[in-house]
Amino acid sequence: MDWLQALILGIVQGLTEYLPVSSSGHLAIGSTLFGVDPEANLSFTIAVHVATVLSTCFILWKEIVWLFKDLFKFRWNEGTKYTVNILISMIPIMIVGLFFKEKVDAIFDTNNVLALFGNPLFVVGCCLMLTAWLLTFSYTAKPRPKEDISPLHAFIIGISQSIAVLPGLSRSGSTIATGLLLGNNKEKVAQFSFLMVIPPILGEALLDIKKLVSGDVATENLENTIGFFPLLIGFIAAFVVGCLACKWMINIVKRGKLIWFAIYCAIVSFLSLILPYVI
């Protein structure tokens, strides 16, 4: 991977991590276009994911400081309730990550998908279409509005996040759409979606680091795999674009304009299903 590919994929990661269009799906498409093997560049995947977490912390630092301040007052208050909801939302993804992640990765491995369907992007295309339908449904549905996210709603939103481990199924799209379908406040559910994803992304990065260090993937050392400069370029691109996308996405959800992303996902779904046959 050269620096230009790293720049483009870093921008794609930073943008699509927050916009409801699936970062994993777009990275898979980008990797196919560039002929890059994501497993052989695991260090890059780790770097851009950590960059997007840092961009979330940068944009939502006031909310994060508020949570820690209330939490360390050691009494039941708004910040403590919010933190508990985040912990509740993590239960489904923890179960999937601890007991099913390797099985899911094996089932949806690029080579397996290619052998079964003759198209390495088949699953990505189908899941992008599912994302499009979910966003459309959340746009058209008119549930009874609720001001605060309840523990039950936090758990249900967490379930949608755990299902979004499928490549092409947007994590932010699934969690935000689920929250909206449950009738939660638009701005609050967008912020909750971005805050609840911080621990799972960091946990996934730690698992990838463990995989990298233990030699469970076909990769060389960091310098031979990608090189420091492209890695740095990808990290910076993902962080800067992630900051812009995070702030932009919160405003988009407040204005209720998710239908445009549904249309976009449907188009990209169609393209990903035909792309391998035309390149």
Secondary structure in CASP SS format (residue, H / E / C, confidence):
PFRMAT SS
TARGET T0000
AUTHOR 0000-0000-0000
METHOD secondary structure of the structure
MODEL  1
M C 1.00
D C 1.00
W H 1.00
L H 1.00
Q H 1.00
A H 1.00
L H 1.00
I H 1.00
L H 1.00
G H 1.00
I H 1.00
V H 1.00
Q H 1.00
G H 1.00
L H 1.00
T H 1.00
E C 1.00
Y C 1.00
L C 1.00
P C 1.00
V C 1.00
S C 1.00
S H 1.00
S H 1.00
G H 1.00
H H 1.00
L H 1.00
A H 1.00
I H 1.00
G H 1.00
S H 1.00
T H 1.00
L H 1.00
F H 1.00
G C 1.00
V C 1.00
D C 1.00
P H 1.00
E H 1.00
A H 1.00
N H 1.00
L H 1.00
S H 1.00
F H 1.00
T H 1.00
I H 1.00
A H 1.00
V H 1.00
H H 1.00
V H 1.00
A H 1.00
T H 1.00
V H 1.00
L H 1.00
S H 1.00
T H 1.00
C H 1.00
F H 1.00
I H 1.00
L C 1.00
W H 1.00
K H 1.00
E H 1.00
I H 1.00
V H 1.00
W H 1.00
L H 1.00
F H 1.00
K H 1.00
D H 1.00
L H 1.00
F C 1.00
K C 1.00
F C 1.00
R C 1.00
W C 1.00
N C 1.00
E H 1.00
G H 1.00
T H 1.00
K H 1.00
Y H 1.00
T H 1.00
V H 1.00
N H 1.00
I H 1.00
L H 1.00
I H 1.00
S H 1.00
M H 1.00
I H 1.00
P H 1.00
I H 1.00
M H 1.00
I H 1.00
V H 1.00
G H 1.00
L H 1.00
F H 1.00
F C 1.00
K H 1.00
E H 1.00
K H 1.00
V H 1.00
D H 1.00
A H 1.00
I H 1.00
F C 1.00
D C 1.00
T H 1.00
N H 1.00
N H 1.00
V H 1.00
L H 1.00
A H 1.00
L H 1.00
F H 1.00
G C 1.00
N C 1.00
P C 1.00
L C 1.00
F H 1.00
V H 1.00
V H 1.00
G H 1.00
C H 1.00
C H 1.00
L H 1.00
M H 1.00
L H 1.00
T H 1.00
A H 1.00
W H 1.00
L H 1.00
L H 1.00
T H 1.00
F H 1.00
S H 1.00
Y H 1.00
T H 1.00
A C 1.00
K C 1.00
P C 1.00
R C 1.00
P C 1.00
K E 1.00
E C 1.00
D C 1.00
I C 1.00
S C 1.00
P H 1.00
L H 1.00
H H 1.00
A H 1.00
F H 1.00
I H 1.00
I H 1.00
G H 1.00
I H 1.00
S H 1.00
Q H 1.00
S H 1.00
I H 1.00
A C 1.00
V C 1.00
L C 1.00
P C 1.00
G C 1.00
L C 1.00
S C 1.00
R H 1.00
S H 1.00
G H 1.00
S H 1.00
T H 1.00
I H 1.00
A H 1.00
T H 1.00
G H 1.00
L H 1.00
L H 1.00
L C 1.00
G C 1.00
N E 1.00
N C 1.00
K H 1.00
E H 1.00
K H 1.00
V H 1.00
A H 1.00
Q H 1.00
F H 1.00
S H 1.00
F H 1.00
L H 1.00
M H 1.00
V C 1.00
I H 1.00
P H 1.00
P H 1.00
I H 1.00
L H 1.00
G H 1.00
E H 1.00
A H 1.00
L H 1.00
L H 1.00
D H 1.00
I H 1.00
K H 1.00
K H 1.00
L H 1.00
V H 1.00
S H 1.00
G C 1.00
D C 1.00
V C 1.00
A C 1.00
T C 1.00
E C 1.00
N C 1.00
L H 1.00
E H 1.00
N H 1.00
T H 1.00
I C 1.00
G C 1.00
F H 1.00
F H 1.00
P H 1.00
L H 1.00
L H 1.00
I H 1.00
G H 1.00
F H 1.00
I H 1.00
A H 1.00
A H 1.00
F H 1.00
V H 1.00
V H 1.00
G H 1.00
C H 1.00
L H 1.00
A H 1.00
C H 1.00
K H 1.00
W H 1.00
M H 1.00
I H 1.00
N H 1.00
I H 1.00
V H 1.00
K H 1.00
R H 1.00
G C 1.00
K C 1.00
L C 1.00
I H 1.00
W H 1.00
F H 1.00
A H 1.00
I H 1.00
Y H 1.00
C H 1.00
A H 1.00
I H 1.00
V H 1.00
S H 1.00
F H 1.00
L H 1.00
S H 1.00
L H 1.00
I H 1.00
L H 1.00
P H 1.00
Y H 1.00
V C 1.00
I C 1.00
END
